[in-house]
Amino acid sequence: MKFNHALFLTMIALAGIFWGCSSSEESQKTSQIITSSSGTNGIISPQGSTNVTKSSNITYTITPVAGYHVDSVYVDGISVGAVSTYTFNNVVYDHSIRATFVSDGSGMAGRIDTVNVNKQNTERPLYNTQAASGDSLPNGNFSVQIGSFKMPDNAGRIVALAKERFAQPVYLFLDKIDNSYKIVIGNFSTKDDARKFRDQMEQQYPNDYDHAWVRDNSKN
């Protein structure tokens, strides 16, 4: 079959027009869609599909019914913790947000404001640059970092839940670089051991620790 050079150039030109139009249409979009949903025993507002003006902000409010508390809020499939509000800033892409709720009697995580798992302890912890759990931070070796939080109460609940779930030591400290509370689990001698533990965490709780990563504590 003889190569038709003129036809080839025509096809290239048409393709360029098509892709140029598609790119132009995408750049001219003035709004994005955020889809919200919630499990039973609570609501998220606004709910459903919301058109959000491009580059603007929107805040979602998560409210449980009486006798329940927020279990977790997932943004684009990733847990951001048991938060009561979440704000999308400078929205330029479509997103999703989902909230789940559990009974106050089904677990401790929603009722604990301290890093102490003792249910009777109602005092809020004092946070400083040391390990808020009362332990010294791992010196060298490796750990698995499971979260970074701006609010100490949120960090405290995640620590309490981790202590309830795992036999490994849990550490909480204030990172003065970004002023956030970092949570790490374990003090492993090798990176491979830490990776194995991280993989086990993810397999056991796929919606909670899929973002966990291995931390080299010697590089604090």
C-alpha positions in Angstrom: 0.0 0.0 0.0 1.5 3.3 -1.1 1.9 5.9 1.7 -0.3 8.9 1.1 1.6 11.9 2.5 -1.1 14.4 1.9 -3.7 12.3 3.8 -1.2 11.8 6.7 -0.7 15.6 7.0 -4.5 16.1 7.0 -5.0 13.6 9.8 -2.3 15.3 11.9 -3.9 18.7 11.4 -7.3 17.4 12.4 -5.9 15.8 15.5 -4.3 19.0 16.5 -7.6 20.9 16.1 -9.3 18.2 18.2 -6.8 18.2 21.1 -6.5 22.0 21.0 -10.3 22.3 21.4 -10.3 19.8 24.3 -7.5 21.6 26.1 -9.1 24.9 25.6 -12.5 23.6 26.9 -10.8 22.2 30.0 -9.0 25.4 30.8 -12.2 27.4 30.4 -14.1 25.4 33.0 -15.4 27.7 35.7 -16.4 25.2 38.3 -15.5 21.8 39.8 -17.7 19.1 41.3 -17.2 17.9 44.9 -19.3 14.8 45.8 -20.0 14.2 49.5 -21.7 11.3 51.2 -22.1 9.9 54.7 -22.8 6.6 56.5 -25.7 6.1 58.8 -26.2 7.9 62.1 -24.9 11.3 60.9 -24.9 13.8 58.1 -22.4 15.8 56.1 -23.3 19.2 54.8 -23.5 20.2 52.0 -24.4 16.6 50.8 -24.4 15.2 47.3 -22.8 16.8 44.3 -21.9 20.5 44.6 -20.6 22.7 41.9 -17.8 24.8 43.3 -16.5 27.9 41.6 -13.0 27.2 40.4 -10.2 28.4 42.7 -12.6 29.1 45.6 -13.0 27.4 49.0 -15.8 25.3 50.5 -16.2 23.9 54.0 -18.0 20.8 54.9 -19.6 20.2 58.3 -19.9 16.6 59.7 -22.5 16.1 62.4 -23.3 12.8 64.2 -26.7 12.0 65.7 -27.0 11.7 69.5 -25.2 8.7 70.9 -22.7 8.6 68.0 -19.4 10.2 67.0 -17.4 10.7 63.9 -15.3 7.6 63.1 -13.4 9.0 60.1 -13.6 11.4 57.2 -12.2 10.4 53.9 -11.1 12.9 51.3 -10.4 11.4 47.9 -10.3 8.0 49.6 -7.7 9.0 52.2 -8.6 9.4 55.9 -8.1 12.8 57.4 -9.2 11.7 60.9 -12.3 12.1 63.0 -12.8 15.8 62.1 -16.0 17.8 62.5 -15.3 20.2 59.6 -13.1 20.0 56.5 -12.3 22.8 54.0 -11.2 22.4 50.4 -9.0 25.4 49.6 -8.4 26.7 46.1 -10.5 24.0 44.4 -9.1 23.3 40.9 -10.0 19.6 40.6 -13.0 17.4 41.3 -13.0 15.8 44.8 -14.9 13.4 47.0 -15.5 13.5 50.8 -17.2 10.8 52.9 -17.9 10.6 56.6 -18.5 7.5 58.7 -19.9 7.3 62.3 -19.8 4.8 65.1 -21.7 4.4 68.4 -20.2 6.1 71.5 -20.2 2.6 73.1 -18.4 0.8 70.3 -14.9 2.1 70.9 -12.7 4.6 72.7 -11.2 6.7 69.9 -14.0 9.2 69.7 -14.1 9.9 73.5 -10.5 10.2 74.3 -8.9 13.6 74.4 -5.6 12.4 75.9 -2.8 10.3 74.7 -3.4 8.0 77.7 -5.7 5.1 76.9 -7.1 5.2 80.4 -10.8 5.9 80.0 -11.0 7.7 83.3 -8.4 10.3 82.3 -10.4 13.4 81.3 -7.5 15.9 81.4 -6.1 17.2 78.2 -2.4 16.5 77.7 0.4 19.0 77.8 2.2 19.1 74.4 5.8 20.2 74.0 8.8 19.4 71.9 9.2 16.1 73.7 7.2 12.9 73.2 3.8 13.7 74.5 3.2 10.0 75.3 5.6 10.2 78.2 8.2 8.1 76.4 11.4 9.4 74.9 11.4 9.5 71.1 13.2 6.7 69.2 16.8 7.5 68.8 18.0 6.1 65.6 16.5 3.0 64.0 13.2 3.2 62.1 9.5 3.8 62.9 6.3 4.0 60.9 4.7 7.5 60.8 0.9 7.4 60.6 -0.1 11.0 60.8 0.6 14.7 61.1 -2.0 16.9 62.8 -2.4 20.6 63.5 -4.9 20.0 66.3 -3.6 18.2 69.4 -7.0 16.6 70.3 -7.1 14.9 66.9 -3.6 13.7 67.3 -4.4 12.4 70.8 -7.3 10.4 69.6 -5.2 8.8 66.8 -2.5 7.9 69.4 -5.1 6.3 71.7 -6.5 4.2 68.9 -3.1 3.1 67.8 -2.2 2.0 71.3 -5.4 0.1 71.5 -4.7 -1.7 68.1 -1.0 -2.4 68.2 1.5 -3.8 70.7 4.3 -1.5 69.4 5.2 1.7 71.3 3.4 4.8 70.0 5.2 8.2 70.0 3.8 11.7 69.6 5.9 14.8 69.3 5.6 18.4 68.1 7.5 19.2 65.0 8.7 22.8 65.3 9.4 23.1 61.6 5.7 23.0 60.5 4.2 23.2 64.0 2.3 20.0 63.7 1.9 16.9 65.9 3.6 13.8 64.4 2.7 10.3 65.3 5.1 7.4 64.9 4.8 3.7 65.9 7.6 1.2 66.8 11.3 1.4 67.1 12.6 -1.1 64.5 16.3 -2.0 64.0 16.0 -2.3 60.2 14.0 -0.5 57.5 12.7 -3.9 56.3 11.2 -4.7 59.7 9.5 -1.3 59.7 8.2 -1.9 56.2 6.8 -5.3 57.1 4.9 -3.7 60.1 3.6 -0.9 57.9 2.3 -3.5 55.3 0.6 -5.4 58.1 -1.1 -2.3 59.4 -2.3 -1.4 55.9 -3.6 -5.0 55.3 -5.4 -5.0 58.7 -6.8 -1.4 58.4 -6.7 -0.5 54.7 -8.8 2.7 55.1 -6.7 4.1 58.0 -3.1 3.5 57.3 -2.7 3.4 53.5 -0.7 6.6 53.8 1.7 5.4 56.5 5.4 5.6 55.7 8.7 4.4 57.1 10.6 7.1 59.0 14.4 7.1 59.6 14.6 8.5 63.1 18.3 9.3 62.8 17.3 12.1 60.4 15.1 14.1 62.8 
